[in-house]
Amino acid sequence: MLFVPMQKYLIGIILGLIVLLAIGVADDKLKSFNPYLRLGLLALAALLPVASGISISFITNPLQSGEILKFDKPIADFLAILWIVALTQIINWSKGVDGQMPGITMVAAGVLGALSIKFYLMGDMSQIDIAKLAFATSGASLGFLIFNWHPAKILPGFSGSTILAFMLATLAILSGAKVAISLLVLGIPTADFIYTFFRRIFEGHSPVWGDRGHLHHKLLNLGWSHQRISLFYMTVSAMLGAAALTFDTNSKIFALCLVAVGFVIFVLWINSFGGVLRHPGPDNG
């Protein structure tokens, strides 16, 4: 609000953030907030920036280099709401260890800021305000990371993670519908989200009810520290972010597929042979 002109889309974002804050406060007070109700309210929050004009009106065809797929307004608005809700869930499921979530959002927002600067230097003057919002989000994540680093002095509630994810989702749209770049930077959390979602369904459980089957839980079981897991997520995100800034669309899709395949192989390997890496107890002889 201090550094960016008060435009219609910014009002929509701020109203959405206020709704998320209210949901988070209610979630903390009620303790047993129904996850389906919470998901519906999250969609309501996503509707506010979309109503202000933020929508996914086009994407680059991943199967045809240089071809643009354009969408009519109802479809564009629906895709934007779906994207915002999905990304908030991806980030919300990636806060199982101290420092993990703010480290991821710090890197991802920084990459989106660098992308906006790139477009600004190419002549798109509107991208300078998007860059300011992105770097403000990255800076807020860094400020929170200092207090969330293990041992954490402050823990993120529902609103803590969804507000940062909400900003990432809207910034990805505002910076030129760069959904593929965001997914690539968040490759590990996205792969973990998809794997966990379908694993819970195949196990006969609701996908919205939590468990201890995420990748960070498996790494904890292997004896990894909170700091090591957080640095792992940040390092991979930074590497994928650097690649995303230089790859073309087809290369990004290929990289996403490689990340997904690598993730599945890694998880299967942990499930089958993870015990080999577990540190032995001090009294096991």
C-alpha positions in Angstrom: 0.0 0.0 0.0 3.0 2.3 0.6 4.8 1.6 -2.6 2.1 0.5 -5.1 -0.7 2.7 -6.5 -4.1 1.7 -5.2 -5.6 0.1 -8.2 -8.7 -2.1 -8.5 -6.8 -5.4 -8.6 -4.9 -4.4 -5.4 -8.2 -3.7 -3.6 -9.4 -7.2 -4.6 -6.2 -8.8 -3.2 -6.4 -6.9 0.1 -10.1 -7.9 0.6 -9.1 -11.5 -0.1 -6.3 -11.3 2.4 -8.7 -9.9 5.0 -11.1 -12.9 4.5 -8.2 -15.3 4.8 -7.1 -13.6 8.1 -10.7 -14.0 9.4 -10.7 -17.7 8.4 -7.4 -18.2 10.2 -8.6 -16.5 13.4 -11.8 -18.6 13.4 -9.7 -21.8 12.7 -7.5 -21.0 15.7 -10.4 -20.2 18.0 -12.8 -23.1 17.0 -10.0 -25.7 16.9 -12.3 -28.1 14.9 -13.0 -26.0 11.9 -14.6 -28.2 9.2 -12.0 -28.5 6.3 -14.8 -28.5 3.7 -16.2 -25.3 5.0 -12.7 -23.8 5.2 -12.2 -24.8 1.6 -15.4 -23.1 0.5 -14.5 -19.9 2.3 -11.1 -20.1 0.6 -12.8 -20.2 -2.7 -14.8 -17.1 -1.6 -11.6 -15.3 -0.8 -10.2 -16.2 -4.3 -13.4 -14.8 -5.9 -12.6 -11.3 -4.6 -9.4 -10.7 -6.7 -11.0 -12.4 -9.6 -13.9 -10.0 -9.4 -11.4 -7.2 -9.5 -10.1 -8.3 -12.9 -7.5 -10.9 -12.1 -8.1 -13.9 -14.3 -6.2 -16.4 -16.5 -7.3 -15.2 -19.9 -4.6 -17.1 -21.8 -1.8 -19.7 -21.5 0.9 -20.9 -23.8 0.1 -24.1 -25.5 2.5 -26.7 -24.0 2.1 -28.9 -27.1 2.7 -26.2 -29.7 5.6 -23.8 -29.2 4.6 -20.1 -29.6 0.8 -20.8 -29.7 -1.4 -19.0 -27.3 -4.6 -20.5 -25.9 -7.2 -17.8 -25.0 -10.2 -18.3 -22.8 -13.5 -16.5 -22.5 -14.2 -14.6 -19.3 -16.2 -17.3 -17.4 -13.6 -20.0 -18.1 -10.7 -17.5 -17.4 -12.3 -16.6 -14.0 -12.9 -20.2 -13.1 -9.3 -21.2 -13.9 -8.1 -18.3 -11.7 -10.2 -19.3 -8.7 -9.1 -23.0 -9.2 -5.4 -21.9 -9.4 -5.6 -19.7 -6.3 -7.3 -22.4 -4.2 -5.0 -25.1 -5.5 -1.8 -23.2 -4.8 -3.0 -22.2 -1.3 -3.5 -25.9 -0.5 -0.1 -26.8 -1.9 1.6 -24.3 0.3 -0.6 -25.1 3.3 0.4 -28.8 3.1 4.1 -27.7 3.1 4.5 -26.3 6.6 5.2 -29.5 8.5 8.6 -28.5 9.7 10.0 -25.3 11.0 11.2 -22.9 8.3 9.8 -25.0 5.4 6.8 -22.9 4.3 8.3 -19.3 4.6 11.5 -20.5 2.9 9.6 -21.9 -0.1 7.4 -18.7 -0.4 10.5 -16.5 0.0 12.2 -18.1 -3.0 9.1 -18.4 -5.2 8.1 -14.7 -4.6 11.7 -13.7 -5.4 11.6 -15.6 -8.7 8.3 -13.9 -9.7 9.7 -10.6 -8.8 12.8 -11.2 -11.0 10.4 -12.3 -13.8 8.5 -9.1 -13.5 11.7 -7.1 -13.6 12.6 -9.0 -16.8 9.3 -8.1 -18.4 9.7 -4.4 -17.2 13.1 -4.2 -18.9 11.5 -5.6 -22.1 9.1 -2.7 -22.1 6.0 -3.7 -20.0 5.9 -0.7 -17.6 3.1 -2.2 -15.5 5.4 -5.0 -14.3 7.3 -2.7 -12.0 4.4 -2.6 -9.5 4.0 -6.4 -9.7 7.7 -6.7 -8.9 7.3 -4.5 -5.9 4.4 -6.7 -4.6 6.5 -9.8 -5.3 9.6 -8.6 -3.4 7.3 -7.3 -0.6 5.9 -10.9 -0.3 9.4 -12.3 -0.4 10.6 -9.9 2.3 7.6 -10.7 4.5 8.4 -14.4 4.1 12.0 -13.8 5.1 10.9 -11.8 8.1 8.7 -14.6 9.2 11.4 -17.2 8.4 13.7 -15.6 11.0 11.2 -16.4 13.8 10.0 -19.7 12.3 13.5 -21.2 11.9 14.0 -24.2 14.1 13.4 -24.1 17.0 10.5 -21.9 16.0 9.3 -19.0 18.1 6.3 -18.4 15.9 4.3 -21.1 14.0 2.1 -20.5 10.9 -1.6 -21.0 11.4 -4.0 -21.4 8.5 -3.9 -17.7 7.5 -0.1 -17.6 7.8 0.4 -20.0 5.0 -2.6 -19.2 2.9 -1.9 -15.4 2.8 1.6 -16.0 1.4 0.3 -18.6 -1.0 -2.6 -16.3 -2.0 0.0 -13.6 -2.9 2.0 -16.1 -5.0 -1.0 -17.2 -6.9 -2.2 -13.7 -7.8 1.3 -12.6 -8.6 1.8 -15.5 -11.0 -1.3 -14.3 -12.9 -0.4 -10.6 -12.8 3.1 -11.3 -14.0 1.7 -12.7 -17.3 -0.1 -15.9 -16.4 3.1 -17.6 -15.5 1.4 -20.6 -13.9 4.0 -23.0 -15.3 6.9 -21.1 -13.8 5.2 -21.1 -10.4 4.6 -24.8 -10.5 8.2 -25.4 -11.6 9.6 -23.4 -8.7 7.2 -25.2 -6.3 7.9 -28.5 -8.1 8.6 -30.5 -4.9 5.6 -29.2 -2.9 3.4 -29.6 -6.0 4.5 -33.2 -6.5 4.0 -33.9 -2.8 0.5 -32.4 -3.0 -0.6 -34.5 -6.0 0.9 -37.7 -4.5 -0.6 -37.2 -1.1 -4.0 -36.2 -2.6 -4.4 -39.5 -4.6 -2.7 -41.6 -1.9 -5.4 -40.6 0.6 -8.1 -41.4 -1.9 -6.7 -44.8 -2.8 -6.4 -45.5 1.0 -10.1 -44.7 1.4 -9.6 -41.4 3.2 -10.7 -37.9 2.5 -7.9 -36.0 0.8 -8.6 -32.9 2.9 -7.9 -34.6 6.3 -4.3 -34.5 7.3 -1.9 -37.3 8.1 1.8 -37.9 8.5 2.5 -39.2 5.0 4.0 -36.1 3.4 7.6 -36.0 2.1 8.8 -33.9 5.0 7.4 -36.5 7.5 9.3 -39.2 5.6 12.5 -37.2 5.8 11.9 -36.6 9.5 11.5 -40.4 10.0 14.9 -40.8 8.2 16.5 -38.7 10.9 16.8 -35.4 8.9 16.6 -32.3 11.0 14.1 -29.5 10.6 16.9 -27.2 9.3 18.1 -29.8 6.8 14.6 -30.4 5.4 13.9 -26.6 5.1 17.3 -26.0 3.3 16.5 -28.9 1.0 13.2 -27.4 0.0 14.7 -23.9 -0.4 17.7 -25.1 -2.4 15.6 -27.2 -4.9 13.1 -24.3 -5.3 16.0 -21.9 -6.0 17.5 -24.2 -8.5 14.2 -24.8 -10.3 13.5 -21.0 -10.1 16.8 -20.2 -11.8 15.9 -22.8 -14.5 12.4 -21.3 -14.9 13.8 -17.9 -15.7 15.8 -19.2 -18.7 13.7 -22.1 -20.0 11.1 -21.8 -22.8 7.6 -23.2 -22.3 8.3 -26.7 -23.6 11.4 -27.0 -21.5 9.4 -26.0 -18.4 6.8 -28.7 -19.1 9.6 -31.2 -19.6 11.3 -30.1 -16.3 8.0 -30.4 -14.5 7.6 -34.0 -15.7 11.2 -34.8 -14.6 10.5 -33.4 -11.2 7.3 -35.4 -10.9 9.0 -38.7 -11.9 12.0 -38.0 -9.7 9.7 -37.3 -6.8 7.8 -40.6 -7.2 11.0 -42.6 -7.5 12.4 -40.9 -4.4 9.3 -41.6 -2.3 9.1 -45.2 -3.5 12.8 -45.6 -2.6 12.2 -44.1 0.8 9.3 -46.4 1.4 11.2 -49.5 0.4 14.8 -48.8 1.5 14.5 -45.8 3.8 15.3 -47.8 6.9 18.9 -48.3 5.6 19.5 -44.5 6.0 17.9 -44.2 9.4 20.4 -43.4 12.1 20.8 -46.3 14.6 19.8 -45.7 18.2 22.6 -45.1 20.7 21.7 -48.2 22.7 21.2 -50.7 20.0 24.6 -52.3 20.4 
